[in-house]
Structures are given as C-alpha cells and as structure tokens.
C-alpha cells in the first residue's frame, strides 16, 4: 500500500512524505526538525527508517530544518548537483551527510523509482519529483515554478496523486502589500504558479487519469485555500468535470498534517 501526506505546505515551510511497503521518502525539510519528526511519528513513521530525503531546491522554506534533521538521523540526501553544492558551500548540511546527485533518468530509493524533472524557479537547480511505488502507484510533486515545463507536464500526467503549486491569486497579489519588485518576481517565468495557471492545467490532468489533486505552496499574504480551490473547481466544472465524481481536491494545510492519502 502506498501513502502520501504533507507535513507543511506554504511560503513559510514545506515538507511531505511518500511511503510504500514499510519504506519512506521525505521530500523537503522546510520546517524544524522537531516538527517533522513529531509529525512522522504521529503517522507511525520512524524517521530513522527513511530511505532518503529529497530536496527540491535550496530556498529556506524547503531546507530550514535540513541540517538538524540530518544531524539526528543518518538518512541519505538527494538533490540536483547545483543544489548539493550550494547546501555544502553554505553550511546547510552536516559535514558527514551522505549526499547523492539524483540520477536524471530515475533512481531507486527504498524500492521506489524516483524521477526528477526540472522546474522553472530562481534557484540554482530546482526540481520536481515523480515517485512510483512497487505496486505501480505514482505520486508527483511540483511546486515553486513560474510555469509548467514540458517535463513537469509529462511527469504529472496520469499520476495517482499530484501535489501542485497554486501559490497566489492575481488580484490579491496585484493589490496587496508586496513591493513592485517582489510582485514582478512572483509573477515572472522563474517565480510561482498562480491559481489561474494551476487551474488551467487541471482539466487536462484529470482527463489523463489523475484523480487526487492537492494544491500546495499557497501564499499566506496573496491567497487563501478557499480562493485557490474555487478557482480550480470552477475551471474543472467548465470542462465538464465534477468534484467527488471525477476528481478529489483539497488545499494542503500550511503548518499541520494533511489527511493521509492511501492507495
């Protein structure tokens, strides 16, 4: 049986878990080690049993608790080569951490096939991940991208579960308190995916066979779960797709565990 849950998802911190048949992978450590380990244990996962930690990129909301976590748990770390170099150069991983450049063609970690794909973000080497379990379920994670790359679309399609960025509402960002340069960065091709951009892709995603959609990395200042959900549900409805018949959708909680998705 495969399972997936988010531990935190938002502009202030991100972490999620993918598991199958007693093996597990942690994706990002953007909150404190204490919160991550508490959440894992609450779901019956021993942090020391993890097969690996995947890091999408080096921004603080994805690596805040990484160094402490790896200091306490001897778990190998996987990321792109530029991200690994950045983490080591800036003291964001312990000196004795086991670092692995993720194979761009796919790599077995804890019996699960992990395939990375490039995302478009102002990072030294940001990635999304598609994780296939031994019982042939696929869980894909794509956040922190200014647009959906061809690789992202390819890996997200036909996944059983997709965690996809729905970062901001256009009007809330436009008329919100952020300075112009920050608004421009967020809306740019290496920024974040808006509710509207996310929603536009979802009919195609659902028609490919994806049933479970989780909206992630919502901005605290420029979005709300209700706004993000209604934007996406409206787009899906216009495509003739009905919630709880053709798909299930929810917004990942900002700083608490999501529901446990079992496949």
C-alpha positions in Angstrom: 0.0 0.0 0.0 1.3 3.5 -0.9 0.6 6.5 1.2 1.2 10.3 0.9 0.7 13.2 3.2 2.0 16.7 3.6 3.6 17.8 6.9 3.6 21.5 5.9 3.0 23.3 2.7 3.2 27.1 2.1 5.5 30.0 1.6 6.8 29.6 5.2 7.8 26.0 5.0 7.4 22.7 3.1 7.7 19.0 3.8 5.9 15.9 2.7 6.1 12.1 2.9 5.8 9.3 0.4 5.8 5.7 1.6 5.1 2.2 0.4 5.6 -1.3 2.0 7.4 0.0 5.0 9.8 2.3 3.1 9.6 6.0 3.1 11.0 9.2 1.5 10.8 12.7 2.9 10.5 15.5 0.4 12.0 18.8 1.7 12.8 19.8 5.2 11.5 23.4 5.3 10.3 23.4 8.9 12.0 22.5 12.1 13.4 19.0 12.7 11.2 18.7 15.8 8.0 19.4 13.9 9.0 16.9 11.1 9.9 14.1 13.5 6.8 14.7 15.6 4.6 14.6 12.5 6.2 11.4 11.2 5.9 9.6 14.5 2.2 10.7 14.7 1.7 8.8 11.4 3.7 5.8 12.6 6.9 6.5 10.7 10.3 6.2 12.3 12.5 9.0 11.0 15.5 6.7 11.2 13.8 4.3 8.8 13.6 6.7 5.9 15.3 5.6 2.7 16.1 9.1 1.7 15.4 12.9 1.8 14.7 14.6 -1.5 15.3 18.3 -1.7 13.5 20.2 -4.5 15.8 23.3 -4.2 17.9 25.4 -1.8 15.4 28.1 -0.7 15.0 28.4 3.1 11.3 27.3 3.1 12.5 23.9 1.8 15.7 23.4 3.8 15.2 25.2 7.1 15.3 22.1 9.2 17.6 20.0 6.9 20.9 20.3 8.8 19.4 19.5 12.2 17.4 16.6 10.7 20.4 15.0 9.0 22.5 15.5 12.2 20.0 13.5 14.2 19.0 10.9 11.5 21.5 9.1 9.2 19.4 9.4 6.1 21.0 10.0 2.6 20.1 13.2 0.8 19.3 13.5 -2.8 19.1 16.7 -4.9 20.4 18.2 -8.1 24.2 18.8 -8.3 24.0 22.6 -8.1 21.7 22.4 -5.0 24.0 20.0 -3.3 27.0 22.3 -4.0 25.0 25.3 -2.6 24.0 23.4 0.5 27.5 22.3 1.3 29.1 25.7 0.5 26.7 27.5 2.8 26.8 25.1 5.7 23.2 23.9 5.3 24.1 20.2 5.7 26.3 18.4 8.3 29.9 17.7 7.2 29.3 14.0 7.4 26.0 13.9 5.5 25.6 11.4 2.7 25.0 13.4 -0.4 23.8 12.0 -3.7 23.2 13.7 -7.0 19.8 12.4 -8.2 20.0 10.5 -11.4 18.2 12.5 -14.1 17.0 9.2 -15.7 15.5 7.9 -12.5 16.8 6.2 -9.3 15.6 3.5 -7.0 15.3 4.8 -3.4 13.8 2.5 -0.8 12.2 0.4 -3.6 10.5 3.4 -5.1 11.5 4.8 -8.5 12.2 8.5 -8.2 12.3 10.5 -11.4 13.3 14.2 -11.2 12.1 16.9 -13.6 13.2 20.5 -14.0 11.0 23.3 -12.7 11.4 27.0 -13.6 12.4 28.8 -10.5 15.0 31.3 -9.4 17.1 28.6 -7.9 20.5 27.1 -8.7 18.8 23.9 -9.8 15.2 23.3 -8.8 13.4 20.0 -9.4 10.1 18.4 -9.0 9.8 14.7 -8.4 7.6 11.8 -9.6 7.8 8.8 -7.3 6.5 5.3 -8.4 5.8 2.7 -5.8 6.4 -1.1 -6.2 2.6 -1.5 -6.6 2.7 0.8 -9.6 1.1 3.9 -8.0 2.7 7.3 -8.9 2.8 10.4 -6.7 4.2 13.6 -8.2 5.2 16.8 -6.6 5.6 20.1 -8.5 5.9 23.4 -6.6 8.0 26.5 -7.0 7.8 27.0 -10.7 6.9 30.1 -12.8 5.3 27.9 -15.4 4.7 24.2 -16.0 7.7 22.9 -18.0 7.3 20.2 -20.6 9.0 17.8 -18.2 6.6 18.7 -15.4 3.6 18.2 -17.6 4.9 14.8 -18.7 5.5 13.5 -15.2 2.3 14.9 -13.6 0.0 13.4 -16.2 -1.5 10.1 -15.2 -0.2 10.3 -11.7 -2.4 8.8 -9.0 -1.7 11.8 -6.7 -0.4 15.3 -7.6 0.8 18.0 -5.3 0.8 21.1 -7.5 1.6 24.7 -6.7 -1.3 27.2 -6.5 0.7 30.0 -5.0 -1.2 33.2 -5.5 -4.4 34.9 -6.6 -3.7 37.5 -9.3 -5.9 40.3 -7.7 -4.6 39.7 -4.2 -1.0 39.9 -5.3 -1.7 43.0 -7.6 -3.4 45.0 -4.8 -1.5 43.5 -1.9 1.3 45.0 0.2 4.3 43.4 -1.6 6.7 45.9 -3.3 6.7 46.0 -7.0 10.0 44.1 -7.5 8.7 41.2 -5.4 5.4 41.1 -7.3 7.3 41.0 -10.5 9.5 38.1 -9.3 6.5 36.1 -8.2 4.6 36.6 -11.5 7.7 36.0 -13.6 8.7 32.9 -15.5 11.0 31.8 -12.7 8.6 32.7 -9.9 5.5 30.9 -8.8 2.4 29.3 -10.3 -0.8 31.3 -9.8 -4.3 29.9 -9.1 -5.3 30.7 -12.6 -2.3 29.0 -14.2 -2.7 25.9 -12.0 -6.4 25.7 -12.7 -5.9 25.9 -16.5 -3.8 22.7 -16.4 -6.2 20.7 -14.2 -8.8 19.6 -16.8 -6.0 18.1 -18.9 -4.5 16.5 -15.8 -7.8 14.9 -14.6 -8.6 13.7 -18.2 -5.3 11.9 -18.2 -6.4 9.8 -15.2 -5.3 11.8 -12.2 -8.0 11.7 -9.5 -6.4 13.1 -6.4 -5.1 16.7 -6.5 -3.5 18.6 -3.7 -3.0 22.4 -4.0 0.3 23.3 -2.4 2.6 26.1 -1.5 -0.2 28.7 -1.1 1.0 32.2 -0.2 -0.1 33.4 3.2 -0.4 37.0 2.0 -1.7 36.6 -1.5 -4.0 33.6 -1.4 -6.5 31.6 0.7 -7.4 27.9 0.5 -11.0 28.9 -0.4 -9.9 31.2 -3.2 -7.5 28.6 -4.7 -10.0 25.8 -4.5 -12.8 27.8 -6.1 -10.6 28.9 -8.9 -9.6 25.4 -9.7 -13.1 23.8 -9.2 -14.6 26.4 -11.5 -12.2 25.6 -14.3 -12.8 21.9 -13.9 -16.5 22.4 -13.8 -16.4 24.4 -17.1 -14.6 21.4 -18.6 -17.5 19.1 -17.6 -15.6 17.5 -14.6 -17.4 17.1 -11.3 -15.8 17.2 -7.9 -16.0 13.9 -5.9 -17.1 12.1 -9.1 -14.2 12.7 -11.5 -11.6 14.0 -9.0 -10.9 14.8 -5.4 -9.2 18.1 -4.5 -8.1 19.9 -1.4 -5.6 22.5 -0.3 -2.6 21.3 1.8 -2.6 22.8 5.3 0.0 25.4 5.8 1.6 24.2 9.1 -0.1 20.9 10.0 -0.5 17.4 8.7 -2.8 16.8 5.8 -5.1 13.9 5.5 -3.4 10.6 4.9 -3.9 9.5 1.3 -3.8 5.7 0.9 -3.5 4.0 -2.4 
